[in-house]
Amino acid sequence: MTRDGSGGGFGTLAGVGILLVELSVLIPGVLACLLLIAAFALPLLLPAIPLLILGALFVAVRGLARAARRLTARLARSGGARR
């Protein structure tokens, strides 16, 4: 099995973190601006967290129901469990 060298989402997150650190070193005041933006944006984003959790639960339950429906249909087509 081969591994993809891109790193996926965690690689992207690490790359963005490195970019922010490098920007804050090269341009004075960037880190302070980023911290202020985070401080002002956090109260606006907090109400979205429960909605995101509920949405994820809804998608998970719907996916499980769809998988169960497919499994029962497959078992019905094959004549049930074989012994």
C-alpha positions as CSV (number, residue, x, y, z in Angstrom):
1,M,0.0,0.0,0.0
2,T,1.4,3.4,-0.9
3,R,0.9,6.6,1.1
4,D,0.0,9.9,-0.3
5,G,2.6,12.5,0.6
6,S,0.1,15.4,0.7
7,G,-0.8,15.0,4.4
8,G,-4.5,15.6,3.9
9,G,-6.3,18.0,6.2
10,F,-3.7,17.9,8.9
11,G,-0.9,18.8,6.5
12,T,-2.9,21.8,5.3
13,L,-3.6,22.9,8.9
14,A,0.1,22.6,9.7
15,G,1.0,24.5,6.5
16,V,-1.4,27.4,7.4
17,G,0.1,27.5,10.9
18,I,3.6,27.7,9.6
19,L,2.5,30.4,7.1
20,L,1.0,32.5,10.0
21,V,4.2,32.1,12.1
22,E,6.4,33.2,9.2
23,L,4.1,36.2,8.4
24,S,4.2,37.3,12.1
25,V,8.0,37.2,12.0
26,L,8.3,39.1,8.7
27,I,5.7,41.7,9.3
28,P,5.6,43.3,12.7
29,G,2.1,43.5,14.3
30,V,0.6,40.6,12.3
31,L,0.4,38.4,15.3
32,A,-1.4,41.1,17.4
33,C,-3.9,41.7,14.5
34,L,-4.6,38.0,14.3
35,L,-5.2,37.7,18.0
36,L,-7.5,40.6,17.9
37,I,-9.4,39.2,15.0
38,A,-9.7,35.9,16.8
39,A,-10.9,37.6,20.0
40,F,-13.7,39.5,18.1
41,A,-14.7,36.6,15.9
42,L,-14.9,34.0,18.6
43,P,-18.2,35.3,20.2
44,L,-19.7,35.3,16.7
45,L,-18.7,31.7,16.0
46,L,-19.7,30.2,19.4
47,P,-23.4,29.9,18.6
48,A,-22.6,28.0,15.4
49,I,-20.9,25.1,17.3
50,P,-24.1,23.5,18.6
51,L,-25.6,23.8,15.2
52,L,-22.6,22.1,13.6
53,I,-22.9,19.3,16.2
54,L,-26.6,18.8,15.5
55,G,-25.9,18.8,11.8
56,A,-23.2,16.2,12.1
57,L,-25.5,14.0,14.2
58,F,-28.3,14.3,11.7
59,V,-26.0,13.3,8.8
60,A,-24.6,10.4,10.8
61,V,-28.0,9.0,11.7
62,R,-29.2,9.4,8.2
63,G,-26.1,7.5,6.9
64,L,-26.6,4.7,9.4
65,A,-30.3,4.4,8.4
66,R,-29.3,4.2,4.8
67,A,-26.7,1.6,5.4
68,A,-29.2,-0.5,7.5
69,R,-31.7,-0.2,4.7
70,R,-29.2,-1.4,2.1
71,L,-28.2,-4.3,4.3
72,T,-31.8,-5.5,4.9
73,A,-32.5,-5.2,1.1
74,R,-29.4,-7.2,0.3
75,L,-30.3,-9.9,2.8
76,A,-33.9,-10.0,1.5
77,R,-32.6,-10.4,-2.1
78,S,-30.2,-13.2,-1.1
79,G,-32.8,-15.1,0.8
80,G,-31.6,-14.3,4.3
81,A,-28.5,-15.5,6.2
82,R,-27.0,-18.7,4.9
83,R,-26.0,-21.4,7.2
